[in-house]
Amino acid sequence: MHYFIQTKSELSALQLVKLAGLFETVEDAAGLAALLKKDDGSLEQLSHSPSYQEFHIAKPGGARRFIQHPNAALKAVQTELNRYLQAVYYKVRPASVHGFVVSPNDETRPRNIYTNAQVHAKGAWFLNIDLQDFFHHVTEKMILELFTSIFAFDPDLAGLLTRLTTYKGRLPMGAPTSPVLSNFVLYFVDRFMEQLAKINEARYSRYADDLTFSFQVPPGEAFIEEIRRNLEASGFRINEGKVRFQSRMEQPEITGLCIGRATKPTLSKSYLKMLKKEVAIYRWLLEETVQNRALVPIWFFDQFHKSLSGQVEFAGFVLGKSDRVYKKLAGKLRWG
């Protein structure tokens, strides 16, 4: 399922740039602690003894989603770190990236799954590529290199930030900082893909782990091999089972939106089907017998509701608020 993640900020674009500057000029662990309004000792303790709650949640289709949720103290630090990291990424974000991107309050065209699909609205041929186990392929080593090389932080500070944002050698699925850090790690991949698309007269966009190219003329076999080589050299693998190459006549799907005969992307049948299944899972979790079994923590249930609400409202944005399907889905969430 492609989540409609729209990270909104209470800050303007200029304020975000200033916030980024505060983070970029931190010189050591003491400076980071002061920025986060913590003492050095508490940050060090959190970084050396990170505590996460690990569990699985059902996904539509029978699969399970593995969640690693930080404890309250660590989550509070990661949430504050995320504000600064998002501000820095806002300054350098490639034009091709549409997922996990903060939107200042004065931005006229926030990026989301709709703008991601809209990039390809005039395409004739489409290549969709998913990355395999996306977050879990972002390793502790990658994050350490990010903070030491890209941010040019002192080794001790880089190590502290790495320990605060990774778990068991990789990005944890559930930490507030994981989405933006995954974007940072893919920065040079995105730049490479943008250039590759330009050379081949194509268009490129990425939303989280979904890479999309569109063309007027089908590319040769060497094109996807070039993509594969770059991704593997960067530490990522293609989910070969989800590689799709389609013509416009086949009405290809891009992050839940269908590119067909219309000039604008529309919601795909598969997106609506998956959304209906997730709403059904939410309704099931509401049942008293399930609640009594405490299958999922309260905080996750609240997050799940918030995520679903965003997806349903997005469906209303695309379909119109008077659409029958939208009103039915919204009613089920409100009834809960």
N, C-alpha and C positions, 0 to 999 in steps of 0.2 A: 504494500500500500504506500502510495506517495503522500506524505503528510504535507498539508498546506501550512508551512512554517513561515510566518511573517513576523520577524523580530522587530518590534517597534521600539523606538527610543523616545524619551521625553526631551531629548536634546536636538538642537539644530545641527546642520552639517558643520558649521564653524565650531560649535561647542564640542562636537565629536573629535574634530581635528585637535583641539586643545587638550581634550582628555587623552588622546593618543600620545601627545607630546609628554604628558606627565608620566606615562608608563615607560616610554622609550628612554627617558633620561634617568630612570632608576639605576643606581650604580652598584648596589650590594643588597644583601639580605635585610639589613637594617632599614634601608630605603624602601624596600618592598613592604616590610612590616608597617612602616609609617604610612605608606600610601594606602594600605588596606586597613589601617587603624587597628593593628594587632601588635603584640609584642613578639620579639624575635623567637623567644623560647616556644611559644604556642605554635607558630608556623613550623618550626623545626620538628616539634613533636608530631604534628599532623602529617608532615611529609614523610617521616620515618615509620609511622604507624597508621597508615591510611585504613579506614574502616568502611567497608561497603556491605550492603545487603544484596545478596545474589538470589535471583529467582527467575522463573519463566512465566510468561503470559501467553495465552492462546492467541494464535493468528488465524485469520480466515483461511480455510483450506486444510486445517489440521496441524500445521506446523506450529512451532513455539518460538517466541521472541525472548532471548536471553537478556536480562536486565541486571546491571551492576549499579546500585544506587548508593551514593556516598552518605555517610552519617551527617547529622545536622550541622556540626561544626565545620566539617570539611566542605559540605555543600555551600555553606555561607561564604567561605573563602573562594570557592570556585565560581560562585555567582558573581562576586565582586570582580574577580579576575576576568571573567567573561566580558564584563562591561568595557574594560580597558582593551582586551584583545580584539573585541568587535570593532572598537573605535580605530585601532591600528589597521585592521583589515579593511575597514571602510576606505581608508586613504589609498590603499594599493590594490583593491579588488579588481580583477580583470573584468572586462565588459561581458565576458561569456558566462560568468557565474551568477546563478539566480537563486541558489538555495543557501540557507543558514547565513544570510547577509542582513545586517542591521539596516533599518530605514530611519533616517533622521526625520524629525517632525515636519520639516519643510521640503521633503523630497516629493516631487510631483509624479514620479512614476516608480513606485516601490517594486522591487523584484520578487517574483513568486513563480509558482508552477505555470501560471497563465503567461507571464512574459517569457518564460523559458520556451514554451511551445510556440508563442507568437513569432519568435525569431525565425521559425521554419515555415511560416504560413504560406510562403510563395514557392516552396520547394516542390520538385517533381519526384525526387528519389530521397529515401531517408535511411540512415544507418543508426541504429540504437545499440548502445553497448552498456552493460551493467558491470560494475566492479564486484568482485567476489569478496564477501566478508569485509566490507569496507573499513569500518572502524578498527577491527581487529588486525588489519594489515598495517595500521599506523602504529609503528613500534616506539618503544621508549627511546631507542637510539635516534629515530627520526625527530622526535620532539626535542631531545637534547641538542641535536645538530641545529634545529630551528632556532633555539634560544641562544646558542653559542655563535652560530654563523650569521644568520639573518638578523637577529636582534643585536648581535655582538655584545651579549651580556658577559660579565665576569663568570668564570667556570662554576664558582660556588653558587652564584645566583641562578645560573642556568640549571644547575643540578637541583636546587630547591624547587624551582618552577616545574621541572620535569617530574619530580616526585609528587608534587601536589596535583598534577593533572593526569598521571598515568597509573595503571594498576596491573600487576602481574605481567609487566613488560609491554603493555599496549594501552591504547585509548579505551577507557571503559564506556560501555554503552549505557548511558544514564547520567554521566557527569555533565554539568552545564557547559564546561569548557570544550568538550569533545567535538561538537560540530564546527566551531570556528577554527580549532587546531587542525582539523582534517582539511579545511579550506586552505590554510597556510601551507600545509605539507604538499598540497596539489598545485601550489602557485605556479611552479615552473612547468608542470604538466599542462596546465591550462594555457600558458603562454606558447608552449610548443604546439598544442592542438590548434590554437588560433592561427599560428603561422602556417601549419600544415593545411588547414582549411583555406586560407588565403591563396596559397600556391596552387591549390586544386580547384579554385573558384567555387568553394563550398562555404557553408555557414556552420558554426560550431557553438554549442551551449552545453552547460553542465548544471544539473541540479542534484546536489549530494553525490550519489554514486551512479547517476545516470548521465551518460555522455551521448549527445545527439549531433549528427552531421546531416545536412541536407544539401542536395545537388540538383542541378538542372540536367546533367548528364551522368550516368552511372560511373563510379570510379573503378579503376582496375583492382586486381587482387593485391597489388603491392600497397595499396592505401591502408587496408586494415592491418597488414603485416607491419607497417610503419607505426601504427598506433600500438599494436601489441608489443613491439620492441621497446617503445618508449615507456609504456606502463610497467613492463617487467623490469626494466632498468631502474625504475623509480620505486620498485618494491611492491607493485600491485599486480593483480591478476584479473583477466577478463573472465566473467561468468559465461562460459561458452554456450551454456544452455539458454541464455537470454539474449544472444546476439540476433538482431533482426535487421534484414535489409528488405525494404518494401518500396513499391511505387505509390504514388498518390492515389491511384485507383483502388488500392487495397486498404485505404483509409487508416494509415498508420497511427499508432498511439504514442504520444510523448508526454511523460509524467501525468498519465491519467486523462489527457486531452486528445481528442481525435482531430487529425488533419485530413479533411476530405474535400468535397466539392465546394464547401463554403469558404468564404474568404477569411473567416475567423475560426480559431480553434473552438471545438465544442466538447462537452464532457463525453467520454467514451462509455460504452456499455459496461466494460470491465471495471472502470472506476466506480460507477454507480453500484455495480454488483458487489464489489469489495466493500464499499462504504456501507451498504445495507447489511452485510455480514458483520461488520465491526459494530454497527449500532445494535444488531441482535446480540452480540457478545456482551455489550454494555448492558442491555436489558437483562440478560441472564445473570450478570454479576450483581444486579440490583435485587434479585430474588432473595427472600429472607433465609432460605436454607443455604444458599451460597454465601451470603454475608456471615452467617453463623460459623461457617467452616473457615473463614478468614483466609481465603485462597490468595488474595492480593492485599497489600497494605493500603490503608486509607489514602495516603498521599498519592499512590499510583492510580487509584481509582479516580481521584480528583484530576490528575494530569491527563488521564485517558479521556475523561469527560471534556476537558478543555481542548484537547487535540481534536476530538470528534466534532465539537462545536465549531471549531475553525474550519474543518473540512466541509461540514454541512453549510456553513455560511458562504464558503467558497462556491459550493454547488448553487446556492441561491444567487451569487454574483454572476455566474455563467448562464444559468437557466432562467433567472428572473425570480423575484420573490413571490410571484403569483403562480409559479409552476407547481403542479400537484405533487410531484415526487419530492421537491424541496420541502413543501409544507408538511408532508407526512413524516419525513425524517426529522425536521425541526420539532414537530409535535412530540415525537417519541423521546427526544432528548429533554424537552421542557417538562414532560410528564414525569421524568425521572427526578 
